[in-house]
């Protein structure tokens, strides 16, 4: 079985919720924010790039690390680990937002650099939109001029200061983007970006062509029967569907049976709270910097948002927390993490380029398969039945188990098990 590694959200992953104090303490990355070079040059033989995704807690981080050692690879957008080089960390302060467009530019530049150095790029993470843009290309959405960006900032700054999200949304809706009302609450970055696009072009973001749509429509039109879910290895795209991609992307989605995955996620949440400088310490750091929960990319992160909200309640109570308050926070943290994993599974079911792999199989077996797939020259990739992972819940018994699922803690079981954390809260939040 592939161990989840019990990594926190600081671990090897795409910057879906980027960059926290632990990352700021790590070594400097080789990445710069320079413009991405052109990747449209045709090559006789496309260079290979490995992509490993999966829901939180599935073990993709550990798999990517071991695979990088085996293939002389470098991991893009991962935490700093000594054994292999990692990229796209330590490039932002937690108060800064990091957009999918910025990720595309940075990740594509680093991919080119890694290939030019003779090594293997391994992109790993669970953020579907980041990976979709990385694979298929960046939409041609206009970038706001400094003048327009300043104007948009002035239009929204009072709303953000007063935390009047609904009024700000209505302003953007009236400006021309009705889809702004469906943004996550307090996602000020995306709201500002929507208004910038409208002010720059006169059109909402949805008016611009998205490269992924061309590939999706091509895939849809080429399918005569909808039976892919019956055979996970059939999810791989046909060669003519990916001929225009910039690289030969070899993509895998690592997951476990849902109940097993949920148990791993719950255990990982407990470990993240048990660490000496764990998620509560980092949430405290973010609060001390003047950031509020759910106010930017960093503070929207699963776990960090819940931890910041918990510490704010403790501060309002003079640095006190009851056992009940702590267990409620833990439960909310676990539930949010499981729900996030569920959303990831839903997203990637529709991403036909991925081969689904069973994370409950031995790590060496999965590594050997990906290693051989990378070195294969036949142009075909068939996942053996022993490694296949079904996309959907397979039977009523499993569905019933999911419906009745409740977290069973292993570390925080009794009242006294959280006494050290409550002592820490009293010492630091009073």
C-alpha positions in Angstrom: 0.0 0.0 0.0 1.2 3.5 -0.8 1.7 5.4 2.4 0.1 8.8 2.5 3.2 10.0 4.3 1.0 11.9 6.7 2.1 15.1 5.0 0.4 18.4 5.9 -0.8 20.8 3.3 2.8 22.0 3.2 3.8 18.8 1.4 4.5 17.9 -2.2 1.6 19.4 -4.2 0.5 22.0 -6.6 0.1 25.5 -5.1 -3.7 25.1 -4.9 -3.6 26.9 -1.6 -0.1 28.2 -1.7 2.8 29.1 0.4 3.0 29.0 4.2 5.7 29.8 6.8 7.2 26.4 6.6 7.7 26.9 2.9 9.2 30.3 3.5 11.8 28.7 5.7 12.8 26.2 3.0 15.6 26.7 0.5 15.2 29.2 -2.3 13.8 27.9 -5.6 15.3 28.2 -9.0 12.1 29.6 -10.4 11.7 33.2 -11.5 8.6 35.0 -12.7 10.0 35.6 -16.1 7.7 35.1 -19.1 7.2 31.6 -20.4 9.0 30.7 -23.6 7.1 29.6 -26.6 6.1 25.9 -26.6 4.6 25.8 -30.0 7.7 24.7 -31.9 7.1 21.3 -33.5 9.5 18.6 -32.6 9.9 15.3 -34.5 9.4 13.5 -31.2 7.7 15.1 -28.3 9.4 15.2 -24.9 7.8 13.3 -22.1 6.4 14.9 -18.9 4.9 12.8 -16.1 1.9 14.2 -14.2 0.7 12.5 -11.0 -2.5 13.7 -9.5 -5.0 12.3 -7.0 -7.2 13.3 -4.1 -5.7 14.6 -0.9 -4.3 11.8 1.3 -3.9 9.3 -1.6 -0.1 9.2 -1.4 0.8 11.0 -4.6 3.5 13.0 -2.9 5.4 9.9 -1.7 5.0 8.3 -5.1 6.3 11.3 -7.0 9.3 11.5 -4.7 10.3 7.9 -5.1 9.6 8.0 -8.8 11.9 11.1 -9.2 14.7 9.2 -7.5 14.2 6.3 -9.9 13.9 8.4 -13.1 16.5 11.1 -12.3 13.5 13.5 -12.2 12.6 16.8 -10.6 9.3 17.5 -9.0 7.4 20.7 -10.0 5.5 22.6 -7.4 6.5 20.7 -4.4 8.0 21.2 -0.9 11.7 21.2 -0.3 13.1 17.7 0.2 16.7 16.9 0.1 16.7 13.8 -2.1 15.5 15.4 -5.4 15.1 19.0 -6.6 11.7 20.6 -6.2 10.3 23.7 -7.9 7.6 26.3 -7.4 8.0 26.7 -3.7 9.1 29.8 -1.7 8.1 32.1 -4.6 5.4 34.1 -2.8 4.6 35.7 0.6 1.5 34.2 2.1 -0.3 37.5 1.8 0.1 37.3 -2.0 -2.4 35.5 -4.3 -1.2 32.9 -6.8 -3.4 32.5 -9.9 -3.7 29.6 -12.3 -2.3 31.9 -15.0 0.9 32.5 -12.9 1.2 28.8 -12.3 1.0 28.1 -16.0 3.8 30.5 -16.8 6.0 29.3 -14.0 5.4 25.6 -14.4 5.9 25.6 -18.2 9.2 27.6 -17.8 10.4 25.1 -15.2 9.4 22.2 -17.3 11.5 23.5 -20.1 14.4 24.1 -17.8 14.3 20.5 -16.4 14.1 19.0 -19.9 17.0 21.1 -21.1 19.0 19.8 -18.1 18.4 16.2 -19.2 16.1 15.3 -16.4 12.5 14.2 -16.1 9.8 16.7 -15.1 7.2 15.2 -12.7 4.3 17.5 -12.0 2.3 16.5 -8.9 -0.7 17.8 -7.1 -4.5 17.7 -6.9 -5.7 21.0 -8.2 -7.7 20.2 -11.3 -7.7 23.6 -12.9 -4.0 24.2 -12.5 -3.3 20.9 -14.2 -5.8 21.4 -16.9 -4.2 24.7 -18.0 -0.7 23.1 -17.6 -1.6 20.3 -20.0 -3.8 22.0 -22.6 -2.7 25.6 -22.5 -3.6 29.0 -21.2 -6.7 30.9 -22.3 -6.1 34.1 -24.2 -7.6 36.4 -21.6 -6.3 40.0 -21.6 -4.0 41.2 -18.8 -5.1 44.4 -17.2 -2.9 47.5 -17.6 -1.6 49.1 -14.4 -4.1 51.9 -14.9 -7.1 49.5 -15.2 -5.8 47.4 -12.3 -5.6 50.5 -10.1 -9.1 51.6 -11.2 -10.6 48.1 -10.3 -8.8 48.2 -7.0 -10.3 51.5 -6.1 -13.8 50.2 -7.1 -13.6 47.2 -4.8 -11.3 48.3 -1.9 -14.1 49.8 0.2 -16.2 46.7 -0.2 -13.3 44.4 0.8 -12.4 46.6 3.8 -16.0 46.6 5.0 -16.3 42.8 4.2 -19.3 43.6 2.0 -19.0 40.7 -0.3 -22.5 40.6 -1.7 -22.4 44.3 -2.7 -19.1 43.8 -4.4 -20.5 40.8 -6.3 -23.5 42.8 -7.5 -21.2 45.5 -8.8 -19.3 43.0 -10.9 -22.5 41.3 -12.1 -23.9 44.7 -13.2 -20.6 45.4 -14.9 -21.1 42.4 -17.2 -20.3 39.1 -15.5 -23.4 37.3 -14.2 -21.2 34.3 -13.2 -19.5 36.3 -10.5 -22.4 35.5 -8.2 -21.2 31.8 -8.2 -17.7 32.6 -6.9 -16.8 31.3 -3.5 -17.5 33.8 -0.8 -14.7 36.3 -0.2 -12.7 35.1 -3.2 -11.6 38.7 -3.8 -8.8 37.8 -6.1 -11.1 36.2 -8.7 -13.7 38.9 -8.3 -11.1 41.6 -9.0 -9.8 39.6 -11.9 -13.2 39.3 -13.4 -13.7 43.1 -13.2 -10.3 43.7 -14.7 -11.2 41.5 -17.7 -14.4 43.4 -18.2 -12.8 46.8 -17.9 -10.0 45.7 -20.3 -12.1 44.0 -23.0 -15.7 44.8 -22.4 -16.4 41.1 -22.1 -16.6 38.7 -19.1 -14.1 35.9 -18.6 -16.5 33.4 -20.0 -16.3 35.0 -23.4 -12.7 33.9 -24.1 -11.7 30.7 -25.7 -10.3 28.0 -23.4 -7.9 25.6 -25.1 -9.1 22.6 -23.1 -12.6 22.9 -24.7 -11.2 22.1 -28.1 -9.7 18.9 -26.8 -12.8 18.0 -24.8 -15.1 18.6 -27.8 -12.8 16.5 -30.0 -12.9 13.7 -27.5 -16.7 13.9 -27.1 -17.3 13.8 -30.9 -15.0 10.8 -31.4 -16.8 8.6 -28.8 -19.6 6.5 -30.1 -20.4 4.6 -26.9 -20.1 5.8 -23.3 -18.5 2.8 -21.7 -15.2 4.3 -20.4 -16.2 3.9 -16.8 -16.3 0.2 -17.2 -12.6 0.0 -18.0 -10.3 2.4 -16.2 -7.5 1.8 -18.7 -9.8 3.0 -21.4 -9.7 6.5 -20.0 -6.4 7.2 -21.7 -6.8 9.5 -24.7 -6.4 8.2 -28.2 -3.3 9.4 -30.0 -5.1 11.7 -32.4 -6.8 13.5 -29.4 -3.5 14.6 -28.0 -1.4 15.2 -31.1 -1.5 19.0 -30.6 -0.3 19.1 -27.0 3.1 20.6 -26.5 4.5 17.5 -24.8 3.9 13.8 -24.5 2.1 14.0 -21.2 1.9 10.7 -19.3 -0.8 11.3 -16.7 -1.9 9.2 -13.7 -4.6 9.7 -11.1 -3.8 7.9 -7.8 -6.6 7.0 -5.5 -7.8 4.4 -3.0 -11.3 2.9 -2.3 -13.3 5.8 -0.9 -13.6 4.5 2.7 -9.9 3.8 2.9 -9.2 7.2 1.5 -11.4 8.9 4.1 -9.7 7.0 7.0 -6.3 8.1 5.7 -7.5 11.7 5.5 -8.8 11.7 9.0 -5.6 10.3 10.4 -3.5 12.8 8.5 -5.6 15.7 9.9 -4.8 14.4 13.4 -1.1 14.2 12.6 -1.1 17.7 11.3 -2.4 18.9 14.7 0.1 16.7 16.6 3.2 18.2 14.9 5.3 20.5 17.0 5.3 23.3 14.5 2.1 22.1 12.8 -0.9 23.7 11.2 -2.0 25.6 14.4 1.4 27.3 14.6 1.2 28.3 11.0 -2.4 29.5 11.4 -1.3 31.6 14.3 1.5 33.1 12.1 -1.0 34.0 9.4 -3.3 35.7 11.9 -0.4 37.6 13.4 0.4 38.9 9.9 -3.0 40.5 9.8 -4.6 38.0 7.5 -8.1 36.7 8.0 -9.6 33.3 7.2 -10.7 32.8 3.6 -9.3 36.2 2.5 -6.7 35.0 -0.1 -5.2 31.9 -1.5 -3.2 31.0 1.6 -6.0 31.5 4.1 -8.5 29.6 2.0 -6.5 26.4 2.3 -8.2 23.4 3.7 -7.1 23.1 7.3 -5.6 26.6 7.5 -9.0 28.3 7.2 -10.4 26.0 9.9 -7.4 26.5 12.2 -7.5 30.3 11.8 -11.2 30.3 12.6 -10.6 28.2 15.7 -7.8 30.4 16.9 -9.9 33.5 16.4 -12.6 32.1 18.6 -10.0 31.3 21.2 -8.7 34.8 21.1 -12.2 36.2 21.5 -12.4 34.1 24.7 -9.2 35.4 26.1 -7.0 32.5 24.9 -9.3 29.8 26.2 -10.6 26.7 24.5 -12.7 24.0 25.8 -12.2 20.3 24.9 -15.5 20.5 23.0 -14.3 23.5 21.0 -11.2 21.6 20.0 -13.0 18.5 18.9 -15.5 20.5 16.9 -12.6 22.2 15.1 -11.0 18.8 14.4 -14.2 17.4 13.1 -14.7 20.4 10.8 -11.1 20.1 9.5 -11.6 16.4 8.8 -15.0 16.9 7.1 -13.6 19.7 4.9 -10.7 17.6 3.9 -12.9 14.6 2.9 -15.3 16.9 1.0 -12.3 18.4 -0.9 -11.2 14.8 -1.8 -14.7 14.1 -3.0 -14.6 17.2 -5.2 -11.3 16.2 -6.6 -12.6 12.7 -7.5 -15.6 14.3 -9.3 -13.4 16.7 -11.3 -10.9 14.1 -12.5 -13.6 11.6 -13.5 -14.1 13.9 -16.5 -10.4 14.3 -17.3 -9.9 11.6 -20.0 -6.1 12.0 -20.2 -5.5 10.3 -16.8 -4.9 6.6 -16.1 -6.4 5.7 -12.8 -4.2 3.7 -10.4 -5.0 1.9 -7.2 -3.1 3.5 -4.3 -3.7 0.4 -2.1 -1.3 -1.6 -4.2 2.4 -1.9 -3.1 4.4 1.2 -3.8 7.1 -0.6 -5.8 4.5 -2.1 -8.1 3.1 1.3 -8.9 6.5 2.8 -9.4 7.6 0.0 -11.7 4.6 0.4 -13.8 5.0 4.2 -14.3 8.8 3.7 -14.8 8.1 1.2 -17.6 5.4 3.4 -19.1 7.8 6.3 -19.3 10.4 4.2 -21.1 7.9 2.4 -23.4 8.3 3.3 -27.0 5.2 1.5 -28.4 2.9 4.5 -27.9 0.3 2.5 -26.0 -0.3 2.3 -22.3 -2.4 -0.4 -20.7 -3.0 -0.4 -17.0 -2.9 -4.0 -15.7 -6.0 -5.1 -14.0 -4.2 -5.4 -10.6 -3.4 -1.7 -10.7 -6.7 -0.4 -12.1 -8.8 1.9 -9.9 -12.5 2.3 -10.6 -13.8 5.8 -10.9 -17.1 5.3 -9.1 -18.5 3.6 -6.0 -18.8 0.0 -7.2 -21.6 -1.5 -5.1 -24.4 -0.7 -2.8 -22.5 -1.9 0.3 -19.7 0.6 -0.3 -22.2 3.3 -1.0 -24.0 2.5 2.2 -20.7 2.6 4.1 -19.9 6.0 2.7 -23.3 7.4 3.7 -22.9 6.2 7.3 -19.2 7.1 7.5 -18.0 8.8 10.7 -14.5 9.7 11.6 -12.8 7.5 14.2 -9.9 9.3 15.7 -6.7 7.4 16.7 -4.8 10.0 18.6 -7.4 12.4 19.8 -9.8 10.0 21.5 -10.2 11.1 25.1 -10.4 14.5 26.7 -6.8 14.4 28.0 -5.4 13.6 24.5 -5.8 17.3 23.5 -4.5 18.8 26.8 -1.1 19.8 25.2 -2.9 21.7 22.5 -5.2 23.4 24.9 -2.1 24.4 27.0 -0.5 25.8 23.9 -3.6 27.8 23.1 -3.6 29.3 26.6 0.0 30.2 26.4 0.0 31.8 22.9 -3.5 33.1 22.3 -4.3 34.9 25.5 
